[in-house]
Amino acid sequence: MARRVTVMAACVDLAFLALFLWFDAPLLAWLNLGSIALYAAAYALLARRINLPALALIWTEVLGHATLGTLLIGWDSGFHYYLLMFIPATIVSGGHRTRPFVLVVLLFLFYMGLHAAARATGTLAPLSATGLWVVHAFNVAVVFAMAAYTARYYYGTVRRAEHQLVALASTDPLTGLSNRRNLIDRAEQALQQPRHAGQPTALVIADIDHFKHINDAHGHEAGDRTIVHVAELLARCCRAQDIAARWGGEEFLVLLPATDTGAATLVAERIRAAVAAQPLAHGSAAIAVTLSLGVAEVAHDEPLGPAVARADHALYRSKEDGRNRVTVAGRA
Ligand SMILES: Nc1nc2c(ncn2[C@@H]2O[C@H](COP(=O)(O)OP(=O)(O)OP(=O)(O)O)[C@@H](O)[C@H]2O)c(=O)[nH]1
């Protein structure tokens, strides 16, 4: 942002240079050359991340330009408006609690001091009436554009941060799948959708078999990689409308909207077969991984909880029956 601002400000000064040459005011024109040089130096410092001296140069340029412009051409030139642009920048980037407000108060005192000085000294290098009007209009236009740009920039920054927070709060950091909270929210939305009214919704719950043994035999890091491996295979077996989540440590849950038990069992079997067929590469060896799965249908108007409990019960029957298998729960 700061580097872009220095480029834009230098372009504005270049336009002023041309404008003052046009109005036959060479002294004012060459002053703008000094401003462009200051912005070039600030840009070079910012590019090397030498931020504080760069900011000092920008403050010096704006305060100096506002002062000289106002004293030479008069208060009506509108150069003092640029000082107002420091208010949002100071408040947003201030960091410390009181310092930004102290700076704003100092800015206000400077602004009022400049007003008093302009009244006391009068206009030292007056322009023609047309010239003054053009300079005033140009300054107002630039300040409007800068205010709009700054507001848009801060708005965009806040929106991006908001999106990142939502993504962080809804995603399992290890696998990138939805987390438990997000699946519950999305399931509630999916179950309430009118287009699913009258259509069954199914659940598949999957648990890695003998996962404690994988951890103990190959280490916790290999255990984590096993979870990621299973998550990838599971996501690949799901359809676009399905919602897959990491439900707990080594447990996954898939919500299948508009799906009956028969179709959900096929999806569960596809997941089981995919995991069983692809051991995880671990150095020169391979870790064999299997899943036990439970399938349940969410009854009409039933909340998620009891259906998950039925799927969980079916999963434990899969464990008891020898693991690496799919069991379908009875209806609610
Ligand atoms: N590496 C790793 N281990 C985890 C994670 N979450 C839970 N675990 C471990 O997973 C193991 C689960 O063990 P158990 O619940 O006994 O289940 P199991 O060994 O898979 O046995 P069965 O489910 O009966 O087949 C525990 O030792 C947990 O510490 C994780 O995020 N990463």
The ligand as an SDF file (V2000), in Angstrom:
LIG
                    3D

 32 34  0  0  0  0  0  0  0  0999 V2000
   -0.7830  -39.1960   15.3180 N   0  0  0  0  0  0  0  0  0  0  0  0
   -1.9790  -38.8570   15.8210 C   0  0  0  0  0  0  0  0  0  0  0  0
   -2.5850  -39.6720   16.7300 N   0  0  0  0  0  0  0  0  0  0  0  0
   -3.7940  -39.3360   17.2070 C   0  0  0  0  0  0  0  0  0  0  0  0
   -4.4310  -38.1450   16.8010 C   0  0  0  0  0  0  0  0  0  0  0  0
   -5.6240  -38.0860   17.4300 N   0  0  0  0  0  0  0  0  0  0  0  0
   -5.7280  -39.1990   18.1980 C   0  0  0  0  0  0  0  0  0  0  0  0
   -4.6280  -39.9730   18.0600 N   0  0  0  0  0  0  0  0  0  0  0  0
   -4.3460  -41.2620   18.6900 C   0  0  0  0  0  0  0  0  0  0  0  0
   -5.1560  -42.2530   18.0920 O   0  0  0  0  0  0  0  0  0  0  0  0
   -5.2170  -43.3530   18.9730 C   0  0  0  0  0  0  0  0  0  0  0  0
   -6.5940  -43.9550   18.9190 C   0  0  0  0  0  0  0  0  0  0  0  0
   -6.5420  -45.1470   19.5860 O   0  0  0  0  0  0  0  0  0  0  0  0
   -7.8260  -46.0100   19.9570 P   0  0  0  0  0  0  0  0  0  0  0  0
   -9.0000  -45.1120   20.2260 O   0  0  0  0  0  0  0  0  0  0  0  0
   -7.4150  -46.9630   21.0280 O   0  0  0  0  0  0  0  0  0  0  0  0
   -8.1970  -46.7620   18.6570 O   0  0  0  0  0  0  0  0  0  0  0  0
   -7.4000  -47.7340   17.6810 P   0  0  0  0  0  0  0  0  0  0  0  0
   -6.0190  -47.9980   18.1340 O   0  0  0  0  0  0  0  0  0  0  0  0
   -7.5410  -47.1560   16.3130 O   0  0  0  0  0  0  0  0  0  0  0  0
   -8.2140  -49.0430   17.7870 O   0  0  0  0  0  0  0  0  0  0  0  0
   -9.5910  -49.4010   17.0840 P   0  0  0  0  0  0  0  0  0  0  0  0
  -10.3250  -48.1070   16.8570 O   0  0  0  0  0  0  0  0  0  0  0  0
  -10.2820  -50.2600   18.0670 O   0  0  0  0  0  0  0  0  0  0  0  0
   -9.2690  -50.0900   15.8270 O   0  0  0  0  0  0  0  0  0  0  0  0
   -4.8530  -42.8150   20.3750 C   0  0  0  0  0  0  0  0  0  0  0  0
   -3.6180  -43.3950   20.7520 O   0  0  0  0  0  0  0  0  0  0  0  0
   -4.6880  -41.3150   20.1650 C   0  0  0  0  0  0  0  0  0  0  0  0
   -3.6530  -40.7740   20.9380 O   0  0  0  0  0  0  0  0  0  0  0  0
   -3.7450  -37.2970   15.8790 C   0  0  0  0  0  0  0  0  0  0  0  0
   -4.2250  -36.2370   15.4770 O   0  0  0  0  0  0  0  0  0  0  0  0
   -2.5360  -37.6950   15.4220 N   0  0  0  0  0  0  0  0  0  0  0  0
  1  2  1  0
  2  3  2  0
  2 32  1  0
  3  4  1  0
  4  5  2  0
  4  8  1  0
  5  6  1  0
  5 30  1  0
  6  7  2  0
  7  8  1  0
  8  9  1  0
  9 10  1  0
  9 28  1  0
 10 11  1  0
 11 12  1  0
 11 26  1  0
 12 13  1  0
 13 14  1  0
 14 15  2  0
 14 16  1  0
 14 17  1  0
 17 18  1  0
 18 19  2  0
 18 20  1  0
 18 21  1  0
 21 22  1  0
 22 23  2  0
 22 24  1  0
 22 25  1  0
 26 27  1  0
 26 28  1  0
 28 29  1  0
 30 31  2  0
 30 32  1  0
M  END
$$$$
